Amino acid sequence: MSLEFAIELIKSTLPSECVLTEPTATAPFETDGLTAYRQRPPIVALPRDTNDVRQVLRICHETGVPVVTRGAGTGLSGGALPHEKGVLLVLTKMNRIIEIDDVGCTATVQPGVTNLSISQAVADKNLYYAPDPSSQIACSIGGNVAENSGGVHCLKYGLTLHNVLGLKVQTIEGDELVLGGNGYEHAGVGLIPLFVGSEGMLGVVTEVTVKLLPTPPRKEVLLGAFDDVESAGECVAAIIARGIVPAGLEMMDALAIQAAEDFAHAGYPRDAATILLCEVDGTSEQVSSDAQLISELMEAHGAANPRRATEAEERDRLWQGRKAAFPAVGRISPDYYCMDGTIPRRHLGKILARIAELATKHELRVANVFHAGDGNLHPLILYDARDDDQLHRAERLGVEILELCVQVGGTVTGEHGVGVEKLDPMCSQFSKPELEQFFRLKEVFDASGLMNPGKAIPTLAHCSEIKGMHVHGGKLPFPELDRF
Amino acid sequence: MTIASDDSKRLVDAIGHAVANKKQLSIVGQSTKSRYAHSSSGDALQTRDHVGIIEYQPDELTISVRAGTPIREVADILAANDQTLACDPPRFMGGGTIGGAVACGLSGPGRPWYGNVRDAVLGVEMVNGLGEQLRFGGKVMKNVAGFDVSRLLVGSLGVFGLILSVNLRVQPKPQIERTLVTDMEWDKAWRAMCGAIAKPSAVTATCYCSGSLYLRLSGNRASVAEASSILPSGLETANDVWEQVRDHTHAFFNNEGQLRRSWYGRGKKAQLSEDEHVLVEWAGAQLWSYEQASTRVALDANTDSEPFDRSVANPPIESKYVKRLRRAFDPHRLLNSDVRL
């Protein structure tokens, strides 16, 4: 009843080209990057500006209709999965670069601007935006903020959080929060960390000011091939112990190497158990000495004759294999399920061995791609979705891998977010009082629980269902509402 | 070196007792930042006995520290492994605890290059105003599970809860650190400082005071030598100046009157006349002044400013949500209840 009313109100408020309700028009929005979950949205609203966003939020607030915010829809955890009785608020029309300041090295943009287009817009000024999730050609900066996206350069340049200076956020109550700005500090408590990575649960970001970095004058990529994972892991530790913070440090296992090589022909050694890709950047002198030292350390840990790529073309070729690892794995298996746990780096050997054991137990293959610099592990579980049992085993294996990550002091999601996908493992990572604290934080900005309900934070009921956790019933207001 | 001791049980019990009796508590570390973060009414809850390194893995670039541990001791342990904190919080009067550094969130002169305390925090263990012991974030660089409570605590002055321990990023210590100084008029100095943001260089701190521009260069021998060309007329001077600016022992901070911080957007220049008594750091983005000496500092729309003792109010809308946030963590308003955010 209220949904129909909300649809009518939105239709009478936004121009017709900004509202989609026909099933053929809304079909492309039924899933994001996690395609196993699908839900056709009853209405898609495409606001042109902040005022349109505010109008849609006001209507949702007044009618009590849920609202799910979506950027480019490249998210990998189902965070933008539509609500069956809600509005899907798609921000792709808000794709204007508002201001570029090449003296202060900042860019202020609307949320629908793609990650890569920021760097492209400032390339002629020798600047760039550092976080580079692999979907950067398509993903939007608003989505990056919602997920606190990473990429391959996080160890040195940080996550989205470390590169955002200011946000404008619209709350469902109709307030605009202006957080930060284009400086480093501001009066008052800093709320930016609460909104970065909040997966659309607290508000809608309508403007983002990011920090731009000077393009490093020199880069070099090194490739080392190792006979076993442990040696490669020790090599990583040795590089960091010698005081080098590489711009990128990636590891791939045998199955991932072979798949990537067959697909991208990057020139990876097909017989290696593990390869390490290491990028250093900076001033010419710093890069020379760092690259020399890394090359020596690779050799000392058993990688004979590391390859050194100094020219852009050769560097790109080496990266191409790594960046194509996911589609490459997609070629050797009908389906794959990408995990996103993070572990303290020193446990890598142990974890990979355990993953191999678990894979054998579930009779599945796993290819491992690892952001070795920051401990973010992407095991790709190979399966065939046409076989229900394989799908079930793949999901089971995924949960066991994430539980393993939590056990060694890691986390269930490094950069892909919780969305709808990781609600179960969240119950292993957080206690009941911690989840309750999250609920109370959400209520601060969204007391009626309309912003992206059912995502990111599992309800206590959900956790008790999967692990027999005790729930104090009736403590939350509106217990009938589907929360978080 | 202080002997490590785990005082968490007493701290958790004290808050539990306060909750049961609806008694207010004032969280206290070493009280070195009392000019910035005032003590609150209620019994003092001391963190000074909750000290020690819980875990330090140099090759993971992380350290886990109990809140009462002196910043200096953490810095010393890191230095022994050729590492430093990935932020540079002040140590007023030479002291200060890690918990206090997180609760206050203040940054030294390397802020634009090394980041602030918030950037360095990976996770916390805390006690909220219900007496619940909670963990948020973790020990790893990448972690997007749940709301980012650990970084929200940075600068929250203890009103969201007592910080028990903190996991922080650390970084390799630069091989060489060198300081150059030269006399320069403000306009030229400002352009030189902006250049240190816009171009890759070994600059890791700037300070402009009394007509002199100071630059800190950090890195290996070659990159520091390369960056020295930014200030061709620069003379080498002692590196102590950075500690003095960070810890307010620099002569500038000996003035009477109300100390004020003003923040300028990156690329936004403060309009200063020649005889203005100010100290500017962060490539022009943070300006210190004393009320009576520099009432002429022109503040424009790109500027935010507050007295260092924080005797001003927040924008009204934010404060509505901040009030609710306090309630979400501390519904009975028992922790640092008089402290205004």
Interface residues (C-beta under 8 A of the other chain):
Chain A: D101 D102 V103 G104 C105 T106 N126 L127 E147 N148 G150 C154 L155 G158 L159 L161 H162 L165 T171 D175 E176 L177 V178 L179 G181 N182 G183 Y184 E185 H186 A187 G188 V189 G190 L191 P193 L194 V196 G197 S198 M201 L202 K211 P214 T215 P216 P217 V236 A237 A238 I240 A241 G243 I244 V245 G282 T283 S284 E285 Q286 S288 S289 T342 I343 P344 R345 R346 H371 G373 D374 G375 N376 G409 G410 T411 V412 T413 G414 E415 H416 G417 V418 K422 M426 Q429 F430 S431 P433 E434 Q437 F438 R440 L441 K442 E443 V444 F445 A456 I457
Chain B: Q57 P58 D59 E60 L61 T62 D82 G105 S107 R111 P112 G115 N116 R118 D119 N128 L130 E132 Q133 L134 R135 F136 G138 K139 V140 M141 K142 N143 V144 A145 G146 F147 D148 V149 R151 L152 V154 G155 S156 Q171 P172 K173 Q175 C194 I197 A198 K199 P200 S201 A202 G219 N220 A222 S223 A225 E226 A227 R261 W263 Y264 G265 R266 G267 K268 W282 A285 Q286 N302 D304 S305 E306 V312 N314 P315 I317 E318 S319 K320 Y321 V322 R324 L325 R327 A328 F329 L341
